[in-house]
Amino acid sequence: MSMKITPFTRHHVILLITLAVTLGAVVDSPAEAAANPSDFDRSKARAPTPLIAASLPAPQRFALIAAFKTAYRRAYESESCRRLFEELEISAAGALAASHYDRPAAAAIRAHCQKRVGAVTSVRSRHIHLCPGFETLSRNDQAAILIHEALHTAGLGEWPQDLEAPTSRQITERVKLACSL
């Protein structure tokens, strides 16, 4: 017996998958999520595929996918890493999964990327722009950058824009320590 998928049921499956990602778990199939969403085994969770713009160059795309898995795994397995996000009242997995990765505009490259940063975003923005050279960093440095930027997505400010907030270097050091990177 086959089930007819209507736009209405497709919408519900997408909502269930979105809910699972937000809670820090990714299912193997839409059918698994629809079958029994309250009985999902977190031990089988795996990193979702990051949301990557088609314009991102292939070397950065491949580096991002590998670094995303590392960042997601560290954020998922490390209590101290998860706590960084809990302070902002969001899950680490949810902040990482909600991010959209792209290349920066030329103005952002001139303003930020030439300062040897790996990525650029704004507070509460889901758009994370990977700077040229991101792909040349170590996997742990790439993962630390993704978690650092996801913290901005979650609402963490940065000095000097927010005079009460830590500096970029302080955030990265905190991420590396808390997430064992």
Backbone bond lengths (Angstrom), bond angles and torsions (degrees), N, CA, C in turn:
res aa  C-N    CA-C-N  psi(-1)  N-CA   C-N-CA  omega(-1)  CA-C   N-CA-C  phi
1 M - - - 1.439 - - 1.527 108.59 -
2 S 1.301 116.79 128.76 1.460 119.44 179.94 1.518 109.95 -108.10
3 M 1.314 113.56 146.78 1.458 119.40 -179.12 1.522 108.31 -98.34
4 K 1.299 116.86 131.55 1.448 121.14 177.90 1.529 108.26 -81.37
5 I 1.330 116.08 124.31 1.455 121.17 178.63 1.526 107.69 -90.04
6 T 1.285 116.30 114.84 1.463 121.52 177.40 1.519 108.00 -98.14
7 P 1.326 117.64 164.09 1.477 118.51 175.93 1.524 112.10 -56.27
8 F 1.331 117.24 -32.75 1.455 121.10 179.70 1.530 110.99 -66.22
9 T 1.341 118.46 -47.94 1.465 120.33 179.75 1.524 110.79 -70.31
10 R 1.316 118.28 -33.87 1.467 121.53 176.94 1.532 108.95 -60.67
11 H 1.321 116.25 -41.01 1.462 121.44 178.71 1.534 109.90 -60.83
12 H 1.317 118.07 -42.52 1.463 121.21 179.54 1.524 111.88 -66.09
13 V 1.311 117.54 -39.51 1.466 120.65 178.26 1.520 109.71 -64.01
14 I 1.323 117.31 -42.40 1.470 120.68 178.38 1.528 110.09 -62.45
15 L 1.312 117.48 -41.83 1.465 120.31 177.34 1.522 111.71 -61.88
16 L 1.325 117.74 -40.81 1.467 121.19 178.91 1.528 111.24 -64.62
17 I 1.323 116.64 -41.89 1.466 120.26 178.81 1.522 109.67 -65.11
18 T 1.334 117.28 -43.37 1.454 121.14 178.12 1.522 110.64 -59.64
19 L 1.313 116.99 -42.45 1.456 121.41 177.65 1.525 110.93 -62.01
20 A 1.328 117.17 -43.29 1.469 120.98 179.85 1.517 110.73 -63.10
21 V 1.344 118.52 -42.16 1.459 122.05 178.83 1.522 109.99 -64.41
22 T 1.314 116.88 -43.94 1.460 121.16 -179.67 1.519 111.24 -61.45
23 L 1.314 117.35 -35.74 1.461 120.93 179.38 1.520 112.72 -81.46
24 G 1.331 117.14 -2.45 1.448 120.41 175.99 1.508 114.50 95.69
25 A 1.301 118.44 16.59 1.455 121.14 179.28 1.521 108.95 -131.75
26 V 1.308 115.86 143.13 1.449 120.96 177.36 1.514 107.52 -122.05
27 V 1.300 116.90 133.53 1.450 120.90 -177.22 1.514 110.35 -91.84
28 D 1.325 116.38 162.30 1.445 120.53 -179.59 1.518 112.89 -77.26
29 S 1.311 117.81 -24.85 1.463 119.96 -179.99 1.518 109.88 -156.74
30 P 1.343 116.60 157.08 1.465 119.03 176.24 1.524 111.62 -59.98
31 A 1.337 116.92 -32.80 1.464 119.92 179.88 1.524 110.76 -64.09
32 E 1.349 117.30 -38.12 1.465 120.99 178.70 1.524 110.43 -63.47
33 A 1.334 116.60 -41.25 1.468 119.77 179.44 1.514 110.64 -66.83
34 A 1.328 116.68 -41.11 1.456 120.39 -177.20 1.526 111.50 -72.31
35 A 1.332 117.51 -29.71 1.462 121.17 -175.50 1.521 111.95 -63.38
36 N 1.322 117.19 -49.45 1.456 119.37 -178.21 1.527 109.24 -160.82
37 P 1.332 118.07 78.63 1.463 120.78 -175.04 1.518 113.99 -62.70
38 S 1.320 119.38 -24.17 1.464 120.40 -178.38 1.524 112.57 -83.04
39 D 1.322 117.73 -8.71 1.458 121.99 -176.78 1.532 111.36 -111.73
40 F 1.332 116.87 33.88 1.459 120.35 -177.08 1.519 110.38 -80.82
41 D 1.324 117.30 133.55 1.463 123.75 -178.75 1.531 109.01 -87.80
42 R 1.354 117.53 108.18 1.466 121.74 -177.83 1.530 112.00 -63.30
43 S 1.330 118.44 -22.62 1.458 120.35 -179.41 1.522 111.90 -68.06
44 K 1.337 117.25 -17.97 1.459 120.61 178.88 1.526 112.20 -97.49
45 A 1.318 117.30 6.67 1.459 121.09 -178.09 1.522 110.01 -65.12
46 R 1.302 115.11 145.96 1.457 120.98 177.15 1.515 107.86 -137.57
47 A 1.310 116.03 161.14 1.455 120.15 -177.71 1.522 110.20 -66.30
48 P 1.328 116.25 136.51 1.459 118.58 174.91 1.526 109.40 -72.60
49 T 1.295 116.81 168.78 1.458 121.27 174.26 1.523 107.40 -78.25
50 P 1.332 117.82 128.87 1.468 118.38 -179.87 1.532 110.78 -65.78
51 L 1.323 115.86 152.89 1.460 121.65 178.40 1.529 107.85 -84.76
52 I 1.333 116.15 108.15 1.460 121.78 -172.12 1.521 110.06 -118.41
53 A 1.331 116.82 129.68 1.461 121.43 176.35 1.522 109.25 -68.58
54 A 1.318 116.03 144.13 1.464 121.30 -179.65 1.525 111.83 -62.34
55 S 1.324 117.18 -23.20 1.467 120.86 -177.79 1.528 113.62 -76.90
56 L 1.338 117.98 -9.74 1.459 120.59 -179.98 1.526 109.11 -69.62
57 P 1.332 117.91 126.25 1.467 120.56 -178.97 1.531 112.25 -58.68
58 A 1.312 116.17 148.61 1.468 121.97 -175.76 1.535 113.44 -53.68
59 P 1.343 120.44 -46.24 1.471 118.16 -179.57 1.531 112.77 -59.81
60 Q 1.338 117.33 -39.01 1.460 120.42 177.33 1.523 110.78 -70.13
61 R 1.316 116.49 -37.21 1.471 121.69 179.27 1.531 110.02 -59.75
62 F 1.332 116.82 -48.68 1.462 120.53 -178.71 1.530 110.98 -66.01
63 A 1.335 116.86 -41.25 1.469 120.51 178.07 1.523 110.06 -64.13
64 L 1.329 116.75 -40.77 1.464 121.23 -179.85 1.525 111.39 -62.04
65 I 1.303 116.99 -45.38 1.472 120.29 -178.21 1.533 110.60 -59.90
66 A 1.320 116.59 -45.99 1.467 120.12 179.95 1.530 111.20 -67.34
67 A 1.335 117.06 -43.63 1.469 120.80 -179.55 1.528 110.85 -66.78
68 F 1.326 116.82 -35.71 1.468 121.32 179.35 1.527 109.97 -62.28
69 K 1.330 116.36 -42.96 1.465 119.58 178.05 1.517 111.34 -61.64
70 T 1.330 116.50 -41.98 1.464 120.82 178.28 1.525 110.59 -64.22
71 A 1.330 116.86 -47.23 1.467 121.25 -179.61 1.521 110.90 -61.84
72 Y 1.317 116.39 -44.85 1.464 120.77 -178.78 1.522 110.65 -63.67
73 R 1.333 116.09 -43.68 1.461 120.14 -179.78 1.530 110.85 -63.24
74 R 1.327 116.92 -44.07 1.471 120.20 179.55 1.529 110.61 -64.61
75 A 1.326 116.29 -43.09 1.464 120.09 179.99 1.525 110.99 -66.90
76 Y 1.303 116.73 -31.20 1.461 121.39 -178.95 1.527 111.55 -78.30
77 E 1.342 116.72 -40.55 1.461 121.01 -173.53 1.525 114.26 -88.88
78 S 1.323 117.62 -26.28 1.458 120.85 -173.31 1.535 111.44 -97.36
79 E 1.321 115.30 117.94 1.461 119.96 179.06 1.525 110.84 -62.04
80 S 1.331 117.59 -41.16 1.470 119.97 -178.84 1.525 110.90 -66.92
81 C 1.316 117.19 -32.39 1.467 121.12 177.18 1.533 109.78 -69.88
82 R 1.311 117.04 -44.11 1.477 121.08 178.09 1.523 111.10 -61.21
83 R 1.336 116.71 -36.09 1.462 121.03 -178.83 1.530 112.27 -61.12
84 L 1.329 117.34 -31.26 1.467 120.19 177.43 1.530 110.54 -56.09
85 F 1.326 115.42 -38.41 1.461 120.86 -178.23 1.521 111.56 -84.62
86 E 1.324 116.94 -34.96 1.462 120.38 -179.44 1.522 110.98 -61.45
87 E 1.332 117.03 -31.18 1.460 120.97 175.94 1.526 110.73 -61.04
88 L 1.339 116.27 -26.51 1.464 122.33 179.72 1.527 111.77 -98.66
89 E 1.336 115.18 6.53 1.467 123.10 177.39 1.528 113.24 61.41
90 I 1.328 115.98 44.83 1.462 122.31 174.85 1.522 107.56 -148.56
91 S 1.315 117.34 153.56 1.464 119.32 177.66 1.522 109.67 -81.03
92 A 1.317 115.73 146.90 1.462 120.96 177.55 1.524 110.26 -60.56
93 A 1.332 115.70 -46.16 1.460 120.22 -179.03 1.526 110.91 -61.92
94 G 1.326 116.46 -39.82 1.462 120.13 179.27 1.515 112.36 -65.08
95 A 1.331 117.14 -42.03 1.467 120.78 179.50 1.524 110.86 -65.73
96 L 1.323 117.16 -41.81 1.471 119.88 178.41 1.526 111.08 -66.59
97 A 1.319 116.53 -45.63 1.461 120.67 -176.68 1.526 112.23 -67.58
98 A 1.325 118.00 -27.08 1.467 121.15 -178.21 1.526 112.87 -81.27
99 S 1.314 117.76 -12.25 1.463 121.14 -175.71 1.524 112.18 -75.85
100 H 1.329 114.59 143.55 1.466 122.74 176.02 1.522 106.88 -111.91
101 Y 1.318 117.02 127.33 1.463 121.41 -175.41 1.524 110.68 -105.16
102 D 1.333 115.10 134.36 1.460 121.60 -175.86 1.521 108.83 -150.15
103 R 1.316 115.94 176.52 1.462 120.25 173.36 1.516 108.24 -91.32
104 P 1.326 117.94 150.10 1.466 119.64 -178.37 1.530 111.63 -77.92
105 A 1.313 115.50 158.63 1.462 121.08 173.28 1.524 108.30 -70.32
106 A 1.320 116.59 161.27 1.464 121.37 -178.00 1.527 111.97 -56.78
107 A 1.327 117.61 -38.95 1.471 120.74 179.74 1.526 111.15 -63.59
108 A 1.319 117.13 -39.42 1.471 120.47 178.73 1.519 110.75 -68.19
109 I 1.312 116.60 -35.82 1.471 119.52 177.37 1.525 109.22 -62.12
110 R 1.331 116.22 -45.85 1.471 119.59 179.35 1.529 111.23 -65.10
111 A 1.316 117.20 -42.55 1.463 120.92 -174.08 1.522 113.60 -78.12
112 H 1.322 117.82 -35.87 1.463 120.20 -171.16 1.527 113.95 -121.19
113 C 1.309 116.87 -48.33 1.466 120.09 -171.99 1.521 113.04 -65.62
114 Q 1.316 118.03 -27.39 1.460 120.10 178.90 1.521 111.78 -73.94
115 K 1.331 116.72 -7.70 1.466 121.40 176.64 1.527 110.72 -89.30
116 R 1.316 116.44 16.14 1.463 123.20 176.94 1.529 112.81 64.99
117 V 1.316 116.36 38.34 1.460 120.11 171.77 1.521 107.72 -98.36
118 G 1.308 116.66 155.18 1.458 120.41 -177.04 1.504 114.60 -89.30
119 A 1.345 116.24 -21.85 1.460 120.11 -177.73 1.525 109.29 -159.79
120 V 1.333 114.55 162.93 1.456 121.54 -177.88 1.520 108.75 -136.95
121 T 1.324 116.55 138.07 1.465 121.78 172.17 1.515 108.16 -153.81
122 S 1.307 116.34 177.76 1.462 122.79 174.32 1.523 108.17 -116.64
123 V 1.315 115.95 156.89 1.458 120.27 179.17 1.531 108.94 -60.14
124 R 1.321 115.29 132.52 1.466 125.98 179.73 1.529 113.89 68.15
125 S 1.315 117.61 12.15 1.460 120.80 175.07 1.518 108.94 -93.69
126 R 1.308 116.81 139.88 1.468 120.67 176.95 1.521 111.64 -86.87
127 H 1.321 116.98 -6.60 1.463 121.13 -176.76 1.521 109.94 -92.10
128 I 1.312 115.53 115.77 1.459 122.51 178.46 1.522 107.19 -112.10
129 H 1.316 115.78 124.01 1.462 121.99 -176.58 1.526 108.85 -103.74
130 L 1.328 116.22 118.07 1.464 121.06 -179.35 1.517 109.48 -83.55
131 C 1.305 115.86 127.40 1.462 121.40 -179.32 1.521 111.33 -77.17
132 P 1.340 116.57 153.17 1.468 119.13 173.17 1.528 108.96 -56.30
133 G 1.305 116.65 137.25 1.457 121.80 -178.39 1.517 113.27 99.32
134 F 1.328 117.82 -10.48 1.465 121.08 178.09 1.521 110.18 -53.09
135 E 1.322 116.16 -40.84 1.462 121.40 -175.74 1.528 112.94 -69.17
136 T 1.334 118.37 -14.89 1.468 121.13 -179.09 1.530 112.76 -89.99
137 L 1.318 117.24 -9.19 1.464 121.09 -179.70 1.527 110.79 -76.91
138 S 1.321 116.39 164.00 1.465 119.94 176.27 1.526 109.05 -68.28
139 R 1.316 117.21 156.45 1.464 121.48 179.88 1.521 111.40 -57.50
140 N 1.339 117.94 -41.72 1.464 120.41 179.27 1.523 111.63 -65.66
141 D 1.333 117.95 -39.27 1.468 120.46 176.94 1.523 110.70 -65.49
142 Q 1.327 116.92 -40.34 1.465 120.43 177.15 1.524 110.42 -61.88
143 A 1.322 117.13 -45.42 1.465 121.21 179.88 1.526 110.55 -63.46
144 A 1.335 117.19 -40.81 1.468 120.53 177.90 1.530 110.67 -61.86
145 I 1.315 116.90 -39.13 1.471 120.98 177.88 1.526 110.35 -63.83
146 L 1.325 117.33 -43.30 1.466 120.10 -179.93 1.525 111.18 -63.18
147 I 1.332 116.96 -41.26 1.461 120.12 178.46 1.525 109.98 -68.68
148 H 1.332 117.56 -42.03 1.471 122.96 177.35 1.533 109.06 -55.16
149 E 1.331 117.02 -50.52 1.471 120.74 -177.90 1.529 111.24 -68.26
150 A 1.336 117.72 -34.89 1.470 120.60 176.86 1.527 110.46 -64.61
151 L 1.331 117.88 -31.81 1.465 120.69 174.95 1.535 110.81 -63.58
152 H 1.343 116.71 -37.78 1.469 119.59 175.08 1.534 109.83 -66.19
153 T 1.337 116.97 -40.22 1.461 121.02 176.15 1.527 109.93 -57.61
154 A 1.328 116.10 -37.64 1.462 121.83 -179.05 1.526 112.72 -76.94
155 G 1.341 117.40 -10.52 1.457 119.99 175.41 1.519 116.36 119.89
156 L 1.326 118.24 0.76 1.465 120.19 179.79 1.527 109.90 -72.84
157 G 1.315 115.78 124.92 1.460 120.88 176.76 1.523 111.11 -81.77
158 E 1.331 114.80 177.18 1.462 120.23 -178.59 1.525 109.19 -145.51
159 W 1.327 115.17 138.00 1.455 120.82 175.72 1.523 107.83 -70.71
160 P 1.294 124.59 138.20 1.456 127.77 14.77 1.536 114.90 -94.90
161 Q 1.340 118.65 -6.52 1.465 119.44 179.59 1.530 110.94 -61.09
162 D 1.327 116.70 -36.36 1.466 122.72 177.62 1.526 106.33 -120.02
163 L 1.309 116.38 107.02 1.464 120.79 -174.38 1.520 113.70 -66.08
164 E 1.332 117.68 -16.69 1.473 122.18 178.61 1.534 111.82 -91.14
165 A 1.321 117.15 -9.45 1.467 121.93 -172.72 1.533 111.48 -91.98
166 P 1.331 116.30 162.23 1.468 119.74 176.53 1.528 111.10 -72.30
167 T 1.315 115.90 163.42 1.465 120.66 175.98 1.528 109.01 -76.73
168 S 1.304 115.90 167.68 1.463 121.10 177.48 1.522 110.66 -58.31
169 R 1.319 116.36 -44.70 1.468 120.74 179.78 1.522 111.20 -61.75
170 Q 1.338 117.67 -41.75 1.465 121.20 178.98 1.531 111.16 -63.88
171 I 1.327 116.77 -40.09 1.466 120.05 178.35 1.524 109.88 -62.87
172 T 1.319 116.45 -47.22 1.469 120.59 -178.35 1.525 110.80 -63.12
173 E 1.315 117.75 -42.37 1.465 120.73 178.21 1.529 110.68 -62.39
174 R 1.320 116.83 -40.70 1.460 121.31 179.07 1.527 110.68 -64.61
175 V 1.337 116.07 -41.97 1.464 121.21 178.27 1.531 110.13 -62.59
176 K 1.311 116.93 -48.27 1.466 120.80 -178.59 1.528 111.59 -60.15
177 L 1.315 117.07 -40.11 1.448 121.29 179.32 1.532 111.28 -70.58
178 A 1.331 116.14 -51.06 1.477 120.29 -176.41 1.518 113.16 -66.62
179 C 1.339 116.45 -33.36 1.473 120.92 -175.23 1.515 112.93 -102.34
180 S 1.323 117.36 6.99 1.478 122.88 179.26 1.532 111.81 54.20
181 L 1.308 115.35 52.83 1.475 119.83 179.83 1.518 110.96 -110.95
